[in-house]
């Protein structure tokens, strides 16, 4: 298991597409089989998240897990936030606040801590936020 985990929450409008491994995000799909023209608009909406993912993945060490999560998948998301937060000794009071913010629009979560939930930042800004969160002393997390 990775020492750190980054969860990129898919923006709500883009989260409705269900195409298997990458949910139709052709920019990040290794299989390249998601070319349904009826879903072109949804794929266009997903492109900014794909750019953020590629920048973040390239800018972090390989031992940091980076995952894209559908905000509707609360059965995965909420336990993941709790698990990561407790693993990094975050207080329950703070963790509960982040549980409420976790499915926020295009949220970015680092080790159970929501570092952005006010819209999808530019790729370099997202990477900077994540690096800052990873470098923050445990007491400030």
C-alpha positions as CSV (number, residue, x, y, z in Angstrom):
1,X,0.0,0.0,0.0
2,X,1.2,3.5,-0.8
3,X,2.2,5.8,2.0
4,X,0.1,8.6,0.6
5,X,-3.1,8.7,-1.5
6,X,-4.5,11.5,-3.6
7,X,-8.2,11.3,-4.6
8,X,-9.3,13.5,-7.5
9,X,-13.1,13.8,-7.3
10,X,-14.6,14.0,-10.8
11,X,-16.7,17.1,-11.4
12,X,-20.4,16.4,-11.0
13,X,-21.6,16.9,-14.6
14,X,-18.7,14.6,-15.9
15,X,-19.5,11.9,-13.3
16,X,-22.5,10.5,-15.1
17,X,-20.6,8.7,-17.8
18,X,-19.9,5.1,-17.0
19,X,-17.4,3.5,-19.4
20,X,-15.4,1.0,-17.3
21,X,-11.8,1.7,-16.3
22,X,-11.7,5.4,-16.9
23,X,-15.4,6.3,-17.1
24,X,-14.8,7.6,-20.6
25,X,-11.9,9.9,-20.0
26,X,-10.1,9.1,-23.3
27,X,-7.1,11.3,-22.4
28,X,-6.2,9.0,-19.5
29,X,-7.5,5.7,-20.7
30,X,-4.7,3.1,-21.5
31,X,-7.1,1.0,-23.5
32,X,-8.3,3.7,-25.9
33,X,-11.6,2.0,-26.6
34,X,-14.0,4.6,-25.4
35,X,-14.7,6.5,-28.6
36,X,-18.6,6.5,-28.5
37,X,-19.5,9.7,-30.4
38,X,-22.7,10.1,-28.4
39,X,-20.5,10.7,-25.3
40,X,-18.3,13.4,-27.0
41,X,-19.8,16.2,-24.9
42,X,-19.2,14.3,-21.6
43,X,-15.6,13.5,-22.7
44,X,-15.0,17.2,-23.4
45,X,-16.2,18.0,-19.9
46,X,-13.8,15.4,-18.5
47,X,-10.7,16.7,-20.4
48,X,-9.7,19.2,-17.7
49,X,-9.7,16.5,-15.0
50,X,-7.6,14.3,-17.3
51,X,-5.1,17.1,-17.7
52,X,-5.0,17.6,-13.9
53,X,-4.5,13.8,-13.4
54,X,-1.7,13.6,-15.9
55,X,0.1,16.6,-14.4
56,X,-0.3,15.4,-10.9
57,X,0.7,11.8,-11.7
58,X,3.8,13.0,-13.6
59,X,4.7,15.5,-10.8
60,X,4.5,13.1,-7.8
61,X,6.7,10.2,-6.8
62,X,5.5,6.8,-8.0
63,X,4.8,5.7,-4.4
64,X,2.0,8.3,-4.1
65,X,-1.3,6.7,-5.3
66,X,-3.4,9.0,-7.4
67,X,-7.0,7.9,-8.1
68,X,-10.0,9.5,-9.8
69,X,-13.2,8.9,-7.9
70,X,-16.8,9.5,-9.0
71,X,-18.6,11.7,-6.4
72,X,-21.6,9.4,-6.4
73,X,-19.4,6.5,-5.2
74,X,-19.8,7.3,-1.5
75,X,-19.4,3.6,-0.6
76,X,-15.8,4.0,-1.6
77,X,-15.2,7.7,-1.0
78,X,-16.3,8.2,2.6
79,X,-14.5,5.1,4.0
80,X,-11.4,6.0,2.0
81,X,-11.3,9.5,3.6
82,X,-11.7,8.0,7.1
83,X,-9.1,5.3,6.5
84,X,-6.5,7.7,5.0
85,X,-7.3,10.4,7.7
86,X,-6.9,8.0,10.6
87,X,-3.8,6.4,9.1
88,X,-2.3,9.9,9.1
89,X,-3.5,10.6,12.7
90,X,-6.0,13.3,11.8
91,X,-8.4,14.2,14.7
92,X,-12.0,12.9,14.3
93,X,-13.4,16.5,14.6
94,X,-11.4,17.6,11.6
95,X,-12.0,14.4,9.7
96,X,-15.8,14.7,10.1
97,X,-15.6,18.2,8.5
98,X,-13.7,16.8,5.5
99,X,-16.2,13.9,5.2
100,X,-18.8,16.5,4.4
101,X,-16.6,18.3,1.9
102,X,-15.2,15.1,0.2
103,X,-17.9,14.7,-2.5
104,X,-17.6,18.5,-3.3
105,X,-17.3,19.7,-6.9
106,X,-14.0,18.6,-8.2
107,X,-12.5,18.1,-4.7
108,X,-8.9,17.1,-4.2
109,X,-8.2,15.0,-1.2
110,X,-4.8,14.2,0.1
111,X,-4.4,11.5,2.9
112,X,-8.0,12.1,4.0
113,X,-7.7,15.9,3.9
114,X,-9.7,18.0,1.5
115,X,-7.3,20.5,0.0
116,X,-9.6,21.9,-2.7
117,X,-13.3,21.8,-3.2
118,X,-14.1,25.1,-4.9
119,X,-13.8,23.9,-8.5
120,X,-11.2,22.2,-10.5
121,X,-7.9,24.2,-10.3
122,X,-5.5,24.4,-13.2
123,X,-3.2,21.4,-13.4
124,X,-0.1,23.2,-12.0
125,X,-2.1,24.7,-9.2
126,X,-3.5,21.3,-8.3
127,X,0.0,19.8,-8.2
128,X,1.2,22.7,-6.0
129,X,-1.8,22.2,-3.5
130,X,-1.1,18.5,-3.4
131,X,2.7,18.9,-2.8
132,X,2.0,21.4,0.0
133,X,-0.4,19.0,1.7
134,X,2.2,16.2,1.4
135,X,4.9,18.4,2.8
136,X,2.8,19.8,5.7
137,X,3.8,18.7,9.2
138,X,1.4,16.1,10.6
139,X,0.1,18.5,13.3
140,X,-1.3,20.9,10.6
141,X,-3.1,18.1,8.8
